């Protein structure tokens, strides 16, 4: 059984900490918190995040935006065996640092832009209730005493994205185009203890890149605009390290664990997406935005086949595409500009060819954001926002030697953001 421990630890690192269960942030900065519908933005520098083609509508000069989001969360997993034996694990670890940065230089009919943001994860999750940690124990751990007595576990994940590109306006800026490159750094780790003894410690850093393109159309000037941004699926590669055994796994060349040769590395992908935004300005002081995002998940292969024994230690996940819809508005009162919006996220379901991995549920949510921008002059803007995410209950199950374990997942998240924009 010991020779399988490394495989199980590896699967935990690859699957567990990349779960949507432990992520509260996705391609969203402080501006999104105060108004969750931003995909048609053309009036502010955060268009670099959501609609880069729209940057050419800004006045000439340098623009800098610095923001930070803080999440206060409660994640809960309840284990049910045979309709009873409720056991609950809970995490309330806050995430105080989730920065986003936008830089742009606008000149003539063009704009250069750079962004940095946390597009997923953004903090650690620590479960401490020993009686509720069954969801951390896959079948591969059954029979191993140290791993079956986990008393607390810490999961960490952050997906950092950097993008840069160029926008250009055509036909007197009635049609704006953008193109760029997004580079992703995906850090994740999992550690677990049985009492004071460390039994699992795995970390991974995966990287990848993908191009993206965008178009912003304003057929009637600033009365209304339509914005589209598209990015293909991104393959991530990197290194995974098992700190308990000292072994390192390179996703390019394959790896060897306890004498078992694996035929090939696991594949992990960052989903592609398309966003569509509609901005309407029925009066000079009011802007209304409708946003739609379509995330392409498809099939994701995790793990690899054992070339030595012929056994399979991989899973194919068949996941429906993720659909997100937002509606928001901002009203200009001069120096004070209040805003509000709502965002619906139909997240991935848990249908898959192998249901014995209970830690990757899909949890649909509805978020409501409120905020205000303080604009003392044309050179400075300060954003403050608060958002409440209402999550539906997620569920999945796992077949074990004790019977069928059912899992119920609950999330409760408040997010506060503050940012500052400067025009030089």
C-alpha positions in Angstrom: 0.0 0.0 0.0 2.9 2.4 0.7 3.8 2.5 -2.9 0.5 4.1 -3.7 0.8 6.9 -1.2 2.8 9.1 -3.6 0.2 8.6 -6.3 -2.6 9.6 -4.0 -0.7 12.6 -2.7 -0.1 13.6 -6.3 -3.8 13.3 -7.2 -4.6 15.5 -4.2 -2.2 18.2 -5.4 -3.5 18.1 -9.0 -7.2 17.9 -8.2 -8.0 19.0 -4.7 -6.5 22.5 -4.6 -7.7 23.4 -8.1 -11.3 22.9 -7.1 -13.8 25.7 -7.4 -14.7 24.9 -3.8 -11.6 26.8 -2.6 -11.8 29.7 -5.1 -13.8 32.9 -4.7 -12.2 35.1 -7.3 -12.2 34.8 -11.1 -11.0 37.5 -13.5 -12.4 40.2 -11.2 -10.9 43.2 -9.6 -12.1 46.0 -7.3 -14.2 47.6 -10.0 -16.1 44.3 -10.4 -16.9 44.2 -6.7 -18.7 47.5 -6.8 -20.4 46.7 -10.1 -20.2 43.0 -11.2 -21.1 43.8 -14.8 -18.0 45.3 -16.5 -17.6 43.6 -19.9 -18.5 46.7 -21.9 -16.3 49.2 -20.0 -14.9 52.1 -22.0 -14.7 55.1 -19.7 -12.1 53.9 -17.2 -8.7 52.2 -17.2 -10.1 48.9 -15.9 -11.3 48.4 -19.4 -7.8 46.8 -19.7 -9.2 43.9 -17.6 -12.5 43.5 -19.3 -12.6 45.2 -22.7 -9.1 46.2 -23.8 -10.3 47.5 -27.2 -12.3 50.2 -25.3 -9.2 51.8 -24.0 -8.8 53.9 -27.1 -11.8 56.0 -25.9 -9.7 57.5 -23.0 -7.9 60.8 -23.3 -4.2 60.7 -24.2 -1.8 59.9 -21.4 -0.7 57.3 -18.9 -3.2 55.5 -16.6 -2.4 53.5 -13.5 -4.8 51.5 -11.4 -4.0 49.7 -8.1 -6.5 47.7 -6.2 -6.8 45.0 -3.5 -9.7 42.7 -2.6 -10.2 41.1 0.8 -12.4 38.0 1.2 -14.1 36.9 4.4 -15.4 33.4 3.9 -16.9 30.3 5.5 -16.5 27.1 3.7 -18.3 24.0 5.1 -18.3 20.3 4.1 -20.7 17.9 5.7 -20.2 14.2 5.3 -23.2 11.9 5.5 -22.9 8.0 5.7 -26.1 6.0 5.3 -28.3 9.0 5.9 -26.8 9.7 9.3 -23.4 10.3 11.0 -23.2 13.9 10.1 -19.6 15.1 10.3 -18.7 18.7 9.3 -15.4 20.4 8.5 -15.3 24.1 8.3 -12.9 26.9 7.3 -13.1 30.6 8.0 -9.6 31.7 6.9 -9.8 35.3 5.5 -7.8 36.3 2.4 -6.5 39.8 2.8 -4.4 40.1 -0.3 -5.8 39.8 -3.8 -4.3 42.6 -5.9 -5.2 43.8 -9.4 -3.1 46.3 -11.4 -3.9 47.9 -14.8 -1.5 50.1 -16.8 -2.3 51.8 -20.1 -0.8 54.4 -22.3 -3.3 56.0 -24.7 -2.0 57.9 -27.8 -3.6 59.0 -31.0 -6.0 56.1 -32.0 -4.2 53.4 -30.1 -3.4 52.1 -26.6 -0.8 49.9 -25.0 -1.9 48.0 -21.9 -0.6 45.7 -19.1 -2.6 44.0 -16.4 -1.9 41.8 -13.3 -4.6 40.1 -11.3 -5.5 37.1 -9.3 -8.0 35.2 -11.5 -8.6 32.3 -9.2 -8.0 31.2 -5.6 -6.4 33.9 -3.8 -5.8 32.4 -0.4 -5.5 29.3 1.9 -8.2 27.1 3.3 -7.6 25.2 6.6 -9.9 22.5 7.8 -9.4 21.4 11.4 -12.3 19.2 12.5 -10.9 15.7 12.4 -14.4 14.0 12.3 -15.3 15.9 9.2 -12.3 15.4 7.0 -13.6 12.3 5.2 -13.7 14.3 1.9 -9.9 14.5 2.0 -9.5 10.7 1.9 -9.7 9.1 -1.5 -10.0 5.4 -1.9 -6.3 5.1 -2.6 -5.6 6.0 1.1 -7.8 3.3 2.5 -5.7 0.9 4.7 -3.0 3.5 5.4 -3.2 4.4 9.1 -1.4 7.8 8.9 -3.5 9.1 6.1 -6.8 7.8 7.4 -6.3 9.8 10.7 -5.9 13.3 9.2 -6.7 15.9 11.9 -6.2 19.0 9.9 -5.3 20.0 6.3 -4.3 23.3 4.7 -5.0 24.0 1.0 -3.6 26.9 -0.9 -4.2 28.1 -4.4 -3.6 31.3 -6.5 -3.8 31.8 -10.2 -1.8 34.9 -11.1 -2.3 36.3 -14.6 -0.3 38.9 -16.5 -1.5 40.2 -19.8 -0.2 42.8 -22.3 -1.3 43.9 -25.7 -2.3 46.7 -28.1 -5.6 48.3 -28.9 -6.3 50.3 -32.1 -9.3 52.4 -33.2 -10.7 52.4 -36.7 -13.3 54.5 -38.6 -13.1 57.3 -36.1 -13.2 54.8 -33.2 -16.5 53.3 -34.3 -14.7 50.0 -34.4 -11.9 49.3 -31.9 -9.7 46.2 -32.0 -7.4 44.6 -29.4 -4.9 41.7 -29.3 -2.6 40.4 -26.6 -1.0 37.6 -24.7 -2.1 36.3 -21.2 0.5 34.5 -19.1 -0.7 32.4 -16.2 1.2 31.3 -13.0 -0.8 28.6 -11.1 0.6 27.9 -7.5 -1.1 25.4 -5.3 -0.2 23.2 -2.4 -1.8 20.8 0.1 -0.5 19.8 3.6 -2.1 17.4 6.1 -1.3 16.3 9.6 -2.3 13.4 11.7 -2.0 15.0 15.1 1.5 16.6 15.2 2.8 14.3 12.4 2.9 15.7 8.9 1.6 13.0 6.5 1.2 15.0 3.3 3.1 17.9 1.8 2.8 18.6 -1.9 3.3 21.8 -3.9 3.0 22.6 -7.6 3.6 25.5 -9.9 2.2 25.4 -13.4 2.4 28.0 -16.1 0.9 28.6 -19.4 0.0 31.2 -22.0 -2.7 32.0 -24.5 -3.5 34.8 -27.0 -6.7 36.8 -26.8 -8.5 39.2 -29.1 -11.2 41.7 -28.7 -13.5 44.1 -30.5 -15.5 47.1 -29.4 -18.2 48.5 -31.7 -19.8 52.0 -31.2 -22.1 52.6 -34.2 -23.7 55.7 -32.6 -20.8 57.1 -30.6 -21.1 56.8 -26.9 -24.8 56.1 -26.9 -24.1 52.4 -26.7 -21.3 49.9 -27.4 -20.9 46.2 -27.9 -17.7 44.5 -26.7 -16.4 41.0 -27.3 -13.3 39.3 -25.9 -12.2 35.7 -26.7 -9.4 33.5 -25.4 -8.8 29.8 -26.3 -8.1 27.0 -23.8 -4.6 27.3 -22.2 -2.5 24.2 -21.5 -0.5 24.5 -18.2 2.9 22.8 -17.6 5.2 22.8 -14.7 6.6 21.0 -11.7 5.0 19.1 -8.8 7.0 18.3 -5.7 6.3 15.7 -3.0 8.1 17.2 0.0 7.6 14.0 2.0 9.6 11.8 -0.4 11.7 14.5 -2.1 10.4 13.5 -5.5 9.8 16.0 -8.2 7.4 15.5 -11.1 8.0 17.3 -14.4 4.8 17.5 -16.4 6.8 17.6 -19.7 8.8 14.4 -19.2 6.7 12.2 -17.0 7.7 10.9 -13.6 8.5 7.8 -11.5 6.9 7.1 -8.1 8.0 4.2 -5.8 9.3 2.3 -8.8 6.2 2.7 -10.9 6.8 4.1 -14.4 4.0 6.2 -15.7 3.3 6.3 -19.4 2.7 10.0 -19.6 2.1 13.1 -17.6 -1.3 14.5 -16.6 -2.8 17.2 -18.7 -4.2 20.3 -17.0 -5.9 23.2 -18.8 -7.1 26.6 -18.0 -10.5 27.0 -19.7 -11.0 29.3 -22.6 -13.7 31.9 -22.6 -15.7 34.4 -24.5 -17.2 37.6 -23.0 -19.9 39.8 -24.5 -20.8 43.2 -23.0 -23.4 45.7 -23.9 -23.1 49.3 -22.6 -26.0 51.7 -22.8 -26.0 55.4 -21.8 -29.7 56.6 -21.9 -28.5 59.9 -20.3 -25.2 61.7 -19.7 -25.0 60.7 -16.1 -26.2 57.1 -16.3 -24.4 54.0 -17.7 -26.0 50.5 -17.7 -24.1 47.4 -18.6 -25.2 43.9 -19.5 -22.5 41.2 -19.4 -22.4 37.6 -20.6 -19.4 35.2 -20.2 -19.1 31.7 -21.6 -16.3 29.6 -20.2 -15.3 26.5 -22.2 -14.5 23.6 -19.9 -15.1 20.4 -21.9 -13.1 17.3 -20.9 -10.1 17.5 -18.6 -7.8 14.5 -18.2 -6.2 14.2 -14.8 -3.5 11.6 -13.9 -1.8 9.0 -16.0 -1.8 5.3 -16.9 0.7 3.0 -15.1 2.9 1.5 -17.8 4.3 -1.1 -15.4 1.1 -2.7 -14.1 -1.4 -1.5 -16.7 -3.5 0.0 -13.9 -5.1 3.4 -14.4 -4.7 6.2 -12.0 -6.4 8.9 -13.9 -9.8 10.5 -14.2 -11.7 12.0 -17.1 -14.0 14.8 -16.1 -16.9 15.8 -18.4 -18.1 19.2 -17.3 -20.7 21.4 -18.8 -19.6 24.9 -19.8 -19.8 27.7 -17.3 -22.3 30.5 -17.9 -22.2 33.9 -16.2 -24.6 36.8 -16.6 -24.3 40.3 -15.1 -26.3 43.5 -15.0 -25.1 46.7 -13.4 -25.3 50.5 -13.4 -23.3 53.6 -12.4 -24.7 57.1 -11.8 -22.6 60.2 -12.0 -23.4 62.7 -9.3 -20.2 64.7 -10.0 -17.5 63.9 -7.5 -19.5 60.9 -6.2 -20.5 58.1 -8.5 -22.5 55.2 -6.9 -22.8 51.9 -8.6 -24.5 48.5 -8.1 -24.8 45.2 -9.9 -25.8 41.6 -9.8 -23.9 38.6 -11.2 -25.2 35.0 -11.8 -22.6 32.2 -12.2 -23.9 28.8 -13.2 -20.7 26.8 -12.3 -19.6 23.4 -13.5 -21.6 20.3 -12.5 -19.9 17.2 -11.1 -20.9 14.6 -13.7 -17.8 12.6 -14.6 -16.6 9.1 -15.6 -15.1 8.5 -12.1 -17.2 9.8 -9.2 -14.8 8.8 -6.5 -13.2 12.2 -6.3 -15.6 14.2 -4.1 -13.5 17.4 -3.7 -14.3 19.0 -7.0 -18.0 20.1 -6.8 -19.6 22.8 -8.9 -21.4 25.4 -6.8 -23.7 27.9 -8.6 -23.8 31.4 -7.1 -25.4 34.8 -7.3 -23.4 37.9 -6.3 -24.6 41.4 -5.4 -22.2 44.3 -5.4 -22.4 47.9 -4.2 -19.9 50.6 -4.3 -18.9 54.2 -5.0 -16.2 56.0 -7.0 -14.9 59.2 -5.6 -13.6 61.5 -8.4 -12.2 64.8 -7.0 -10.7 65.7 -10.4 -9.9 64.2 -13.8 -6.5 62.9 -12.6 -7.7 60.8 -9.6 -10.4 58.2 -8.9 -10.9 56.2 -5.7 -13.1 53.0 -5.7 -14.6 51.3 -2.7 -16.9 48.3 -3.0 -18.5 45.5 -1.1 -19.9 42.3 -2.5 -21.9 39.4 -1.1 -21.8 36.0 -2.9 -24.8 33.7 -2.3 -23.8 30.1 -3.1 -26.2 27.3 -3.7 -25.5 24.0 -1.9 -23.2 21.6 -3.8 -23.2 17.9 -3.4 -21.4 14.8 -4.6 -20.6 11.2 -3.4 -17.8 8.7 -3.1 -17.9 4.9 -2.8 -15.7 3.6 0.0 -15.2 0.4 1.9 -17.6 1.9 4.6 -20.3 2.4 2.0 -21.4 5.5 0.0 -20.3 8.8 1.5 -22.3 11.8 0.5 -20.9 15.3 0.7 -22.7 18.6 1.0 -20.7 21.8 0.3 -21.7 25.3 1.5 -19.9 28.6 0.9 -20.5 32.0 2.3 -18.3 34.9 1.1 -18.1 38.6 1.7 -15.6 40.6 -0.4 -14.4 44.2 0.3 -12.3 46.1 -2.3 -10.5 49.4 -2.5 -8.6 50.8 -5.5 -7.1 54.0 -6.8 -6.8 55.2 -10.4 -4.4 57.9 -11.6 -4.2 59.7 -15.0 -0.8 61.2 -15.7 
